[in-house]
Amino acid sequence: MILYTCGTKTAGPGFAHPCAKAGHALDAAGYEYEIKTVKGYRAMPWSWGSRKDDRAEIRKLSGTDEVPILVLDDGEVISGSGTIAKWAKEHPAARSSA
């Protein structure tokens, strides 16, 4: 599974940020996942010129330029931090009993 973020999973304002909220929810549910960081954050005017190109893959996957989005191993796309957090809570990772 791949979590697309603006990079705030490991830096930035922390848990209140949508990308961090999605990452923390997946962590709490016990998932291992790849993080792909995309450029073009809307609050940074200097990135507006390249935002369309920087987020083309996101738009192709989800129909929007916004992150976070989660792409499951079966190709299902879950968009938005609240939706990702809800999905993670309702579908915790299978724990192996060793």
Secondary structure by P-SEA (a helix, b strand, c coil): cbbbcccccccccccccaaaaaaaaaaaabbbbbbbbbccccccccccccccccaaaaaaacccccccbbbcccccccccaaaaaaaaaacccccccc
